[in-house]
Structure formats: C-alpha cells, structure tokens
C-alpha cells in the first residue's frame, strides 16, 4: 500500500471494522472525511457480535448506515424485514461491493440499478463515476470489491432459504 494513502481522508475505511462506527458517524457527520490516524484511537472495539446483534436482546440488527441507506433508496425499511432475511443481510453490511462517495467520502453501495455486476456498472456510468484511470489506455475504472452479498442475491442458496450464516457460522 502506498504510504501516501494514509495521508488521505481514509477514516471511512473503518466503516466495517467496529460496532462503534454507526455511533461515531452519528456524533460526527464528517467522520468519513477524517484522516485514518485521527480516528484510530477512538476505535476500541473490534469486529464482534455487536456488529450484527443487539447487545441487550441478541436479535439480529442492521447497524451500518450504508446498507440502511441503500435499502431506503429502494423503499425498504431494514427494520421491517424478518429474521430469515436479516440472517444474510447482516453479512451484507460489510461483505459487499462499495465505493467512497466523492463528496461525503462515505461508503456507498452501488445498488441503484440492481445487484448484478452489469447493474452496478450501469449505476456507475449513470453517475459518470470513476475511481482511477488506466495509465496505458486511459480507460476509466471502478474498483470491484468483495461482492459476496450481491453474488448471493438470486442464487440457488438464497432461493432454497439458506442464509450466509448456515454455512459460514453454523
């Protein structure tokens, strides 16, 4: 990793790394614009049960603002979903494709056109969004990330009512 990366506004990289993030983001609307080193000392709890479960009730809980916002854009309140759907959705809070919005620097899910790769490409093209340019060809590029949740959508496993947790957290 280029050491200059840490000079950039990379606090958003913490988005999926701690159950404290939603609270820190609520307290500081510019959290994602902060430098990594300036917020690192505020993160005292690593990824754990509280990322996906309510500490008081152990019920599944959607906590990540990016997922809540992506579903809200589709007209879905994540709190109204049933337990079975949440069993994979809690995984989809972090195991997804995302990008950092150029204005807010917040992690954002490119689901405006759908979950498939071609839908996400259409979404990026609609926004004229580019993350980098190929040095030899000049081709505008976006960085595909770990799209496990999107790949799960419409899969044999999802159709059979299997959740991510059935195999990965039996």
Secondary structure, DSSP 8 states (H G I E B T S, - for coil): --GGGGGS--GGGGTTT-TTHHHHHHH-TTGGGS-HHHHGGG--S-S-GGGTB-TTT--B----HHHHHHHHHTT--GGGS-HHHHHHHTGGGTSS--EE-TTT--EE---TT-SSHHHHHHHHHHHT--SEE-TTT--EE------HHHHHTT-HHHHTT--HHHHH--
